[in-house]
């Protein structure tokens, strides 16, 4: 499981780092980028067992779920990102008007 203390994962034989890159709107988007094993060692020289703490996966999968999201599924890293906001309770009037405008009756 990914932790805030360890932003890396290993998928098969390749290391990746979770990064948050800035957008023009001032927000950030999460991504995973390839990362070099030796660079990880250089960045964490005092922790000799750091690489052993990095979660390991057999591959990538993409299984979307907004109700029962799991980051790891049967040893595979789920690349799907759940929605970052929770919908509020309320009516669908505005949504239905918009859909009618686009698709008609």
N, CA, C and O atoms as a GROMACS GRO file, in nm:
protein
  420
    1UNK      N    1   0.084  -0.119   0.000
    1UNK     CA    2   0.000   0.000   0.000
    1UNK      C    3   0.089   0.125   0.000
    1UNK      O    4   0.191   0.129   0.068
    2UNK      N    5   0.049   0.225  -0.074
    2UNK     CA    6   0.125   0.350  -0.086
    2UNK      C    7   0.111   0.428   0.045
    2UNK      O    8   0.003   0.436   0.103
    3UNK      N    9   0.222   0.486   0.088
    3UNK     CA   10   0.217   0.571   0.207
    3UNK      C   11   0.274   0.708   0.170
    3UNK      O   12   0.343   0.723   0.069
    4UNK      N   13   0.244   0.805   0.252
    4UNK     CA   14   0.295   0.940   0.228
    4UNK      C   15   0.446   0.945   0.251
    4UNK      O   16   0.516   1.028   0.193
    5UNK      N   17   0.498   0.853   0.336
    5UNK     CA   18   0.641   0.852   0.365
    5UNK      C   19   0.722   0.794   0.250
    5UNK      O   20   0.838   0.832   0.230
    6UNK      N   21   0.661   0.704   0.174
    6UNK     CA   22   0.732   0.639   0.063
    6UNK      C   23   0.652   0.665  -0.065
    6UNK      O   24   0.552   0.597  -0.090
    7UNK      N   25   0.696   0.762  -0.147
    7UNK     CA   26   0.620   0.796  -0.267
    7UNK      C   27   0.650   0.708  -0.387
    7UNK      O   28   0.607   0.738  -0.498
    8UNK      N   29   0.723   0.598  -0.366
    8UNK     CA   30   0.766   0.512  -0.476
    8UNK      C   31   0.687   0.381  -0.479
    8UNK      O   32   0.631   0.338  -0.378
    9UNK      N   33   0.684   0.320  -0.597
    9UNK     CA   34   0.634   0.184  -0.613
    9UNK      C   35   0.728   0.114  -0.710
    9UNK      O   36   0.797   0.177  -0.790
   10UNK      N   37   0.730  -0.018  -0.701
   10UNK     CA   38   0.802  -0.096  -0.802
   10UNK      C   39   0.701  -0.184  -0.872
   10UNK      O   40   0.629  -0.260  -0.807
   11UNK      N   41   0.696  -0.174  -1.004
   11UNK     CA   42   0.607  -0.256  -1.084
   11UNK      C   43   0.696  -0.341  -1.174
   11UNK      O   44   0.772  -0.290  -1.256
   12UNK      N   45   0.684  -0.471  -1.156
   12UNK     CA   46   0.774  -0.567  -1.218
   12UNK      C   47   0.916  -0.532  -1.177
   12UNK      O   48   0.951  -0.545  -1.060
   13UNK      N   49   1.000  -0.487  -1.268
   13UNK     CA   50   1.139  -0.456  -1.232
   13UNK      C   51   1.171  -0.307  -1.242
   13UNK      O   52   1.288  -0.269  -1.236
   14UNK      N   53   1.068  -0.223  -1.256
   14UNK     CA   54   1.089  -0.079  -1.274
   14UNK      C   55   1.031  -0.001  -1.157
   14UNK      O   56   0.922  -0.031  -1.108
   15UNK      N   57   1.105   0.098  -1.112
   15UNK     CA   58   1.060   0.185  -1.003
   15UNK      C   59   0.988   0.306  -1.060
   15UNK      O   60   1.022   0.356  -1.168
   16UNK      N   61   0.888   0.354  -0.984
   16UNK     CA   62   0.811   0.472  -1.022
   16UNK      C   63   0.795   0.560  -0.898
   16UNK      O   64   0.799   0.511  -0.785
   17UNK      N   65   0.777   0.690  -0.921
   17UNK     CA   66   0.754   0.783  -0.812
   17UNK      C   67   0.621   0.855  -0.835
   17UNK      O   68   0.590   0.895  -0.948
   18UNK      N   69   0.544   0.870  -0.728
   18UNK     CA   70   0.422   0.950  -0.735
   18UNK      C   71   0.462   1.096  -0.730
   18UNK      O   72   0.532   1.139  -0.638
   19UNK      N   73   0.418   1.173  -0.827
   19UNK     CA   74   0.447   1.316  -0.830
   19UNK      C   75   0.317   1.393  -0.850
   19UNK      O   76   0.219   1.339  -0.902
   20UNK      N   77   0.318   1.517  -0.809
   20UNK     CA   78   0.204   1.606  -0.827
   20UNK      C   79   0.252   1.725  -0.908
   20UNK      O   80   0.328   1.808  -0.859
   21UNK      N   81   0.207   1.730  -1.033
   21UNK     CA   82   0.255   1.839  -1.118
   21UNK      C   83   0.152   1.951  -1.125
   21UNK      O   84   0.032   1.925  -1.126
   22UNK      N   85   0.200   2.076  -1.131
   22UNK     CA   86   0.109   2.191  -1.131
   22UNK      C   87   0.039   2.208  -1.266
   22UNK      O   88   0.094   2.176  -1.371
   23UNK      N   89  -0.083   2.260  -1.259
   23UNK     CA   90  -0.159   2.290  -1.380
   23UNK      C   91  -0.174   2.441  -1.393
   23UNK      O   92  -0.147   2.515  -1.298
   24UNK      N   93  -0.218   2.484  -1.508
   24UNK     CA   94  -0.235   2.628  -1.532
   24UNK      C   95  -0.342   2.688  -1.442
   24UNK      O   96  -0.341   2.808  -1.415
   25UNK      N   97  -0.436   2.603  -1.395
   25UNK     CA   98  -0.544   2.652  -1.308
   25UNK      C   99  -0.499   2.667  -1.163
   25UNK      O  100  -0.576   2.713  -1.079
   26UNK      N  101  -0.374   2.630  -1.133
   26UNK     CA  102  -0.325   2.642  -0.997
   26UNK      C  103  -0.345   2.516  -0.913
   26UNK      O  104  -0.306   2.512  -0.797
   27UNK      N  105  -0.406   2.414  -0.972
   27UNK     CA  106  -0.424   2.289  -0.901
   27UNK      C  107  -0.308   2.196  -0.932
   27UNK      O  108  -0.214   2.234  -1.003
   28UNK      N  109  -0.313   2.074  -0.881
   28UNK     CA  110  -0.211   1.975  -0.913
   28UNK      C  111  -0.278   1.847  -0.960
   28UNK      O  112  -0.389   1.814  -0.918
   29UNK      N  113  -0.209   1.775  -1.045
   29UNK     CA  114  -0.254   1.644  -1.092
   29UNK      C  115  -0.152   1.539  -1.049
   29UNK      O  116  -0.032   1.561  -1.059
   30UNK      N  117  -0.203   1.427  -1.001
   30UNK     CA  118  -0.116   1.318  -0.959
   30UNK      C  119  -0.077   1.233  -1.079
   30UNK      O  120  -0.159   1.206  -1.167
   31UNK      N  121   0.049   1.192  -1.082
   31UNK     CA  122   0.098   1.108  -1.189
   31UNK      C  123   0.206   1.017  -1.131
   31UNK      O  124   0.258   1.042  -1.023
   32UNK      N  125   0.239   0.911  -1.205
   32UNK     CA  126   0.352   0.828  -1.167
   32UNK      C  127   0.452   0.833  -1.282
   32UNK      O  128   0.417   0.818  -1.399
   33UNK      N  129   0.578   0.854  -1.245
   33UNK     CA  130   0.684   0.866  -1.345
   33UNK      C  131   0.794   0.765  -1.314
   33UNK      O  132   0.818   0.734  -1.198
   34UNK      N  133   0.861   0.713  -1.417
   34UNK     CA  134   0.972   0.620  -1.392
   34UNK      C  135   1.080   0.687  -1.308
   34UNK      O  136   1.109   0.806  -1.326
   35UNK      N  137   1.139   0.611  -1.217
   35UNK     CA  138   1.241   0.664  -1.129
   35UNK      C  139   1.355   0.564  -1.120
   35UNK      O  140   1.332   0.443  -1.120
   36UNK      N  141   1.475   0.612  -1.111
   36UNK     CA  142   1.593   0.528  -1.111
   36UNK      C  143   1.622   0.475  -0.971
   36UNK      O  144   1.617   0.549  -0.873
   37UNK      N  145   1.653   0.345  -0.962
   37UNK     CA  146   1.683   0.281  -0.834
   37UNK      C  147   1.802   0.349  -0.765
   37UNK      O  148   1.799   0.370  -0.644
   38UNK      N  149   1.904   0.383  -0.840
   38UNK     CA  150   2.021   0.447  -0.782
   38UNK      C  151   1.989   0.587  -0.730
   38UNK      O  152   2.046   0.631  -0.630
   39UNK      N  153   1.899   0.656  -0.795
   39UNK     CA  154   1.859   0.789  -0.749
   39UNK      C  155   1.786   0.778  -0.616
   39UNK      O  156   1.804   0.862  -0.527
   40UNK      N  157   1.703   0.676  -0.601
   40UNK     CA  158   1.634   0.654  -0.474
   40UNK      C  159   1.737   0.631  -0.363
   40UNK      O  160   1.724   0.687  -0.254
   41UNK      N  161   1.838   0.550  -0.390
   41UNK     CA  162   1.944   0.527  -0.291
   41UNK      C  163   2.017   0.656  -0.256
   41UNK      O  164   2.047   0.682  -0.139
   42UNK      N  165   2.045   0.739  -0.357
   42UNK     CA  166   2.114   0.866  -0.333
   42UNK      C  167   2.027   0.961  -0.251
   42UNK      O  168   2.077   1.035  -0.166
   43UNK      N  169   1.896   0.958  -0.276
   43UNK     CA  170   1.804   1.048  -0.205
   43UNK      C  171   1.780   1.004  -0.060
   43UNK      O  172   1.736   1.085   0.022
   44UNK      N  173   1.808   0.878  -0.029
   44UNK     CA  174   1.783   0.825   0.106
   44UNK      C  175   1.905   0.747   0.156
   44UNK      O  176   1.895   0.628   0.185
   45UNK      N  177   2.021   0.814   0.166
   45UNK     CA  178   2.145   0.743   0.199
   45UNK      C  179   2.150   0.689   0.342
   45UNK      O  180   2.223   0.593   0.369
   46UNK      N  181   2.077   0.748   0.433
   46UNK     CA  182   2.084   0.707   0.574
   46UNK      C  183   1.997   0.584   0.602
   46UNK      O  184   2.016   0.518   0.705
   47UNK      N  185   1.904   0.554   0.514
   47UNK     CA  186   1.813   0.442   0.534
   47UNK      C  187   1.852   0.329   0.439
   47UNK      O  188   1.803   0.324   0.326
   48UNK      N  189   1.938   0.241   0.483
   48UNK     CA  190   1.988   0.133   0.398
   48UNK      C  191   1.878   0.037   0.354
   48UNK      O  192   1.891  -0.027   0.249
   49UNK      N  193   1.772   0.024   0.430
   49UNK     CA  194   1.664  -0.068   0.395
   49UNK      C  195   1.547  -0.001   0.325
   49UNK      O  196   1.438  -0.058   0.317
   50UNK      N  197   1.569   0.120   0.273
   50UNK     CA  198   1.459   0.197   0.213
   50UNK      C  199   1.397   0.124   0.094
   50UNK      O  200   1.274   0.121   0.081
   51UNK      N  201   1.479   0.067   0.007
   51UNK     CA  202   1.426  -0.001  -0.112
   51UNK      C  203   1.335  -0.118  -0.074
   51UNK      O  204   1.238  -0.147  -0.144
   52UNK      N  205   1.366  -0.184   0.036
   52UNK     CA  206   1.284  -0.298   0.080
   52UNK      C  207   1.145  -0.254   0.126
   52UNK      O  208   1.053  -0.334   0.128
   53UNK      N  209   1.130  -0.128   0.164
   53UNK     CA  210   1.001  -0.076   0.211
   53UNK      C  211   0.908  -0.037   0.096
   53UNK      O  212   0.789  -0.016   0.117
   54UNK      N  213   0.962  -0.026  -0.025
   54UNK     CA  214   0.882   0.018  -0.139
   54UNK      C  215   0.787  -0.094  -0.181
   54UNK      O  216   0.831  -0.207  -0.202
   55UNK      N  217   0.657  -0.063  -0.193
   55UNK     CA  218   0.560  -0.165  -0.234
   55UNK      C  219   0.591  -0.219  -0.374
   55UNK      O  220   0.633  -0.145  -0.463
   56UNK      N  221   0.570  -0.349  -0.391
   56UNK     CA  222   0.602  -0.416  -0.518
   56UNK      C  223   0.475  -0.476  -0.578
   56UNK      O  224   0.392  -0.533  -0.508
   57UNK      N  225   0.462  -0.461  -0.709
   57UNK     CA  226   0.345  -0.508  -0.781
   57UNK      C  227   0.388  -0.589  -0.903
   57UNK      O  228   0.497  -0.570  -0.957
   58UNK      N  229   0.300  -0.680  -0.946
   58UNK     CA  230   0.329  -0.764  -1.062
   58UNK      C  231   0.302  -0.695  -1.194
   58UNK      O  232   0.350  -0.739  -1.298
   59UNK      N  233   0.225  -0.587  -1.193
   59UNK     CA  234   0.192  -0.515  -1.315
   59UNK      C  235   0.091  -0.406  -1.286
   59UNK      O  236   0.058  -0.380  -1.170
   60UNK      N  237   0.042  -0.343  -1.392
   60UNK     CA  238  -0.060  -0.238  -1.382
   60UNK      C  239  -0.194  -0.295  -1.426
   60UNK      O  240  -0.201  -0.385  -1.510
   61UNK      N  241  -0.300  -0.241  -1.368
   61UNK     CA  242  -0.436  -0.269  -1.413
   61UNK      C  243  -0.515  -0.140  -1.398
   61UNK      O  244  -0.470  -0.048  -1.330
   62UNK      N  245  -0.631  -0.133  -1.460
   62UNK     CA  246  -0.717  -0.015  -1.444
   62UNK      C  247  -0.858  -0.063  -1.419
   62UNK      O  248  -0.929  -0.104  -1.512
   63UNK      N  249  -0.900  -0.058  -1.292
   63UNK     CA  250  -1.033  -0.103  -1.253
   63UNK      C  251  -1.101   0.015  -1.183
   63UNK      O  252  -1.075   0.041  -1.066
   64UNK      N  253  -1.188   0.085  -1.256
   64UNK     CA  254  -1.254   0.202  -1.196
   64UNK      C  255  -1.360   0.160  -1.094
   64UNK      O  256  -1.432   0.062  -1.113
   65UNK      N  257  -1.368   0.237  -0.987
   65UNK     CA  258  -1.474   0.219  -0.888
   65UNK      C  259  -1.482   0.345  -0.804
   65UNK      O  260  -1.381   0.398  -0.758
   66UNK      N  261  -1.604   0.392  -0.786
   66UNK     CA  262  -1.624   0.509  -0.701
   66UNK      C  263  -1.684   0.470  -0.568
   66UNK      O  264  -1.696   0.554  -0.478
   67UNK      N  265  -1.721   0.344  -0.553
   67UNK     CA  266  -1.782   0.300  -0.428
   67UNK      C  267  -1.694   0.204  -0.349
   67UNK      O  268  -1.706   0.196  -0.227
   68UNK      N  269  -1.605   0.132  -0.416
   68UNK     CA  270  -1.518   0.035  -0.347
   68UNK      C  271  -1.379   0.036  -0.411
   68UNK      O  272  -1.327  -0.070  -0.448
   69UNK      N  273  -1.320   0.153  -0.423
   69UNK     CA  274  -1.190   0.165  -0.488
   69UNK      C  275  -1.083   0.093  -0.409
   69UNK      O  276  -1.079   0.101  -0.286
   70UNK      N  277  -0.996   0.021  -0.481
   70UNK     CA  278  -0.880  -0.044  -0.422
   70UNK      C  279  -0.758  -0.006  -0.505
   70UNK      O  280  -0.761  -0.014  -0.628
   71UNK      N  281  -0.650   0.036  -0.438
   71UNK     CA  282  -0.526   0.072  -0.508
   71UNK      C  283  -0.454  -0.052  -0.558
   71UNK      O  284  -0.390  -0.050  -0.664
   72UNK      N  285  -0.464  -0.162  -0.482
   72UNK     CA  286  -0.400  -0.287  -0.519
   72UNK      C  287  -0.505  -0.395  -0.539
   72UNK      O  288  -0.593  -0.414  -0.456
   73UNK      N  289  -0.495  -0.465  -0.652
   73UNK     CA  290  -0.589  -0.572  -0.682
   73UNK      C  291  -0.510  -0.695  -0.725
   73UNK      O  292  -0.447  -0.696  -0.832
   74UNK      N  293  -0.512  -0.796  -0.642
   74UNK     CA  294  -0.443  -0.923  -0.672
   74UNK      C  295  -0.296  -0.903  -0.712
   74UNK      O  296  -0.248  -0.967  -0.805
   75UNK      N  297  -0.227  -0.816  -0.641
   75UNK     CA  298  -0.086  -0.793  -0.668
   75UNK      C  299  -0.057  -0.696  -0.781
   75UNK      O  300   0.058  -0.678  -0.820
   76UNK      N  301  -0.162  -0.633  -0.836
   76UNK     CA  302  -0.145  -0.536  -0.945
   76UNK      C  303  -0.179  -0.396  -0.894
   76UNK      O  304  -0.267  -0.380  -0.810
   77UNK      N  305  -0.108  -0.297  -0.946
   77UNK     CA  306  -0.130  -0.158  -0.908
   77UNK      C  307  -0.241  -0.099  -0.995
   77UNK      O  308  -0.230  -0.097  -1.117
   78UNK      N  309  -0.347  -0.053  -0.932
   78UNK     CA  310  -0.461   0.005  -1.002
   78UNK      C  311  -0.430   0.150  -1.038
   78UNK      O  312  -0.413   0.234  -0.950
   79UNK      N  313  -0.422   0.179  -1.168
   79UNK     CA  314  -0.388   0.314  -1.214
   79UNK      C  315  -0.507   0.410  -1.213
   79UNK      O  316  -0.491   0.530  -1.235
   80UNK      N  317  -0.627   0.357  -1.187
   80UNK     CA  318  -0.744   0.443  -1.184
   80UNK      C  319  -0.736   0.538  -1.065
   80UNK      O  320  -0.694   0.498  -0.957
   81UNK      N  321  -0.777   0.662  -1.084
   81UNK     CA  322  -0.783   0.760  -0.975
   81UNK      C  323  -0.929   0.792  -0.947
   81UNK      O  324  -0.999   0.842  -1.035
   82UNK      N  325  -0.975   0.765  -0.826
   82UNK     CA  326  -1.114   0.798  -0.794
   82UNK      C  327  -1.136   0.949  -0.796
   82UNK      O  328  -1.041   1.027  -0.786
   83UNK      N  329  -1.261   0.988  -0.807
   83UNK     CA  330  -1.294   1.130  -0.807
   83UNK      C  331  -1.244   1.194  -0.679
   83UNK      O  332  -1.249   1.133  -0.572
   84UNK      N  333  -1.195   1.315  -0.689
   84UNK     CA  334  -1.140   1.383  -0.572
   84UNK      C  335  -1.247   1.457  -0.491
   84UNK      O  336  -1.216   1.516  -0.388
   85UNK      N  337  -1.369   1.455  -0.538
   85UNK     CA  338  -1.475   1.523  -0.464
   85UNK      C  339  -1.592   1.428  -0.443
   85UNK      O  340  -1.610   1.330  -0.516
   86UNK      N  341  -1.670   1.459  -0.342
   86UNK     CA  342  -1.789   1.380  -0.311
   86UNK      C  343  -1.912   1.459  -0.356
   86UNK      O  344  -1.925   1.576  -0.324
   87UNK      N  345  -2.002   1.395  -0.432
   87UNK     CA  346  -2.122   1.466  -0.474
   87UNK      C  347  -2.212   1.498  -0.355
   87UNK      O  348  -2.219   1.423  -0.258
   88UNK      N  349  -2.280   1.610  -0.366
   88UNK     CA  350  -2.374   1.651  -0.262
   88UNK      C  351  -2.512   1.595  -0.291
   88UNK      O  352  -2.548   1.572  -0.407
   89UNK      N  353  -2.588   1.574  -0.188
   89UNK     CA  354  -2.726   1.530  -0.207
   89UNK      C  355  -2.806   1.645  -0.266
   89UNK      O  356  -2.779   1.762  -0.239
   90UNK      N  357  -2.905   1.609  -0.346
   90UNK     CA  358  -2.989   1.711  -0.406
   90UNK      C  359  -3.055   1.660  -0.532
   90UNK      O  360  -3.037   1.545  -0.571
   91UNK      N  361  -3.130   1.747  -0.593
   91UNK     CA  362  -3.203   1.710  -0.713
   91UNK      C  363  -3.116   1.707  -0.837
   91UNK      O  364  -3.000   1.749  -0.837
   92UNK      N  365  -3.175   1.655  -0.944
   92UNK     CA  366  -3.105   1.643  -1.072
   92UNK      C  367  -3.158   1.739  -1.178
   92UNK      O  368  -3.131   1.722  -1.296
   93UNK      N  369  -3.232   1.840  -1.135
   93UNK     CA  370  -3.298   1.927  -1.232
   93UNK      C  371  -3.200   1.991  -1.330
   93UNK      O  372  -3.221   1.986  -1.451
   94UNK      N  373  -3.095   2.049  -1.278
   94UNK     CA  374  -2.998   2.116  -1.367
   94UNK      C  375  -2.930   2.016  -1.460
   94UNK      O  376  -2.910   2.045  -1.578
   95UNK      N  377  -2.895   1.900  -1.408
   95UNK     CA  378  -2.831   1.797  -1.490
   95UNK      C  379  -2.924   1.751  -1.600
   95UNK      O  380  -2.882   1.736  -1.715
   96UNK      N  381  -3.051   1.728  -1.566
   96UNK     CA  382  -3.148   1.681  -1.666
   96UNK      C  383  -3.171   1.787  -1.773
   96UNK      O  384  -3.186   1.753  -1.891
   97UNK      N  385  -3.175   1.914  -1.735
   97UNK     CA  386  -3.190   2.022  -1.834
   97UNK      C  387  -3.071   2.023  -1.929
   97UNK      O  388  -3.087   2.038  -2.050
   98UNK      N  389  -2.952   2.008  -1.873
   98UNK     CA  390  -2.832   2.007  -1.955
   98UNK      C  391  -2.833   1.889  -2.052
   98UNK      O  392  -2.804   1.906  -2.170
   99UNK      N  393  -2.867   1.770  -2.003
   99UNK     CA  394  -2.872   1.651  -2.089
   99UNK      C  395  -2.980   1.666  -2.196
   99UNK      O  396  -2.958   1.624  -2.310
  100UNK      N  397  -3.092   1.723  -2.163
  100UNK     CA  398  -3.197   1.745  -2.262
  100UNK      C  399  -3.150   1.844  -2.369
  100UNK      O  400  -3.180   1.828  -2.487
  101UNK      N  401  -3.078   1.946  -2.326
  101UNK     CA  402  -3.025   2.045  -2.419
  101UNK      C  403  -2.929   1.979  -2.518
  101UNK      O  404  -2.930   2.010  -2.637
  102UNK      N  405  -2.845   1.888  -2.469
  102UNK     CA  406  -2.747   1.821  -2.554
  102UNK      C  407  -2.810   1.714  -2.642
  102UNK      O  408  -2.786   1.709  -2.763
  103UNK      N  409  -2.892   1.627  -2.581
  103UNK     CA  410  -2.943   1.510  -2.651
  103UNK      C  411  -3.090   1.517  -2.693
  103UNK      O  412  -3.138   1.430  -2.765
  104UNK      N  413  -3.160   1.620  -2.649
  104UNK     CA  414  -3.302   1.627  -2.681
  104UNK      C  415  -3.382   1.536  -2.588
  104UNK      O  416  -3.332   1.488  -2.486
  105UNK      N  417  -3.507   1.513  -2.627
  105UNK     CA  418  -3.592   1.429  -2.543
  105UNK      C  419  -3.555   1.284  -2.562
  105UNK      O  420  -3.615   1.196  -2.500
   0.00000   0.00000   0.00000
